Amino acid sequence: MTSRISSETTKKTDLLALTLPQLQQWLKEQGEPSFRAKQIYNWLYTHLVTDFAEMTSLSQALRSRLAQQACIGPIVVRRELRSKDDRTRKILLELPDGKLVESVLMLYPPLGESGARATVCVSSQAGCAFGCTFCATGQMGFDRHLSAGEIVAQVLYFARELRKAPWTAVGLPNSKPIDHITNIVLMGMGEPLHNYDNVLRALHILNSADGFNLGARHMTVSTVGLVPAIRKLSQEPLQVNLAISLHAPTDELRGQTMPVNRKYPLAELLAACKDYIVTTGRQVTFEYVLLAGVNDTPTHAHQLGDLLAPLAQFAHVNCIPVNATAAGYRPPAPDAMRTFRAILFKHGVSSSIRAERGDDIAAACGQLRTRFGKL
């Protein structure tokens, strides 16, 4: 993953884009028995190989044919950065057509009885069509959807890194090293539900018991609030978590920073969330980027509490201090964030503050690509 992708590679079938049934069908079309699919899946997602030559349970003839006709996630890592504490790692990936996207690995030490976690923040699009003013990606415009294979490849890259060098938190020498991915969040570049089919296919691939075998409850899909897609997601058998990028408690304010609110105002969005909760029985996380002097006052906190209180224990607010972008927003002072959360608590709405991660390596989505483009 260090050299430029050849035009020959881009014409091959990316096996990371295929579900197990799709791979079985593809092999059948090549004149191979379908049972080979599970063998290949095992090599791809359990052994994490990147070269068909390593698939030693397959015949030499089949390995040669695969090398001629298929590929394994043709992406190139153009840049990799690590935070000073090594708890955040960010890569800038070049796709086969030259588009650039980002992916982030966030490492968390054990907490109480919970073990260490390794979470990949995955991009689903090159750019974004929804233009949120506080988001570096939203300021780029939309290039294209990522394929399922390009989404899966981001997760496998970090899975291989951890397999080769398990991580132990500095200062916690007795903690057990972590050598595998425990969670993924679709919160990187792009709007996941705008790329619905490829995102769902990628999640099914990563969830497959015959492959990567990551539990659906360890996957989170974030959306700016595409109401029809939220309703569609509620009907999926794959029980992933849902996060809503809310960021404002009124239509007037939300419309100023999130153009999507004009099409799907808060009443429609909250109605879809209520139906999602009734259908799935799962909690919804509401992401709220705190912008100093814009949406972080006690008045805003009371409005947000009134908005979400009807959802009771099924609503949780993730308060996120804004990262610096070209838009010039500032994060609130710690006292303002504590006051904001205290007011939500009075309304019966649970909340947490997302710890700032990787600020020294431009870990917020779109920041590294923006800086790279200026080099």
Order of alpha helices (4+ residues) and beta strands (2+ residues): alpha-beta-alpha-alpha-alpha-beta-beta-beta-beta-beta-beta-beta-alpha-beta-alpha-beta-alpha-beta-alpha-alpha-beta-alpha-beta-alpha-beta-alpha
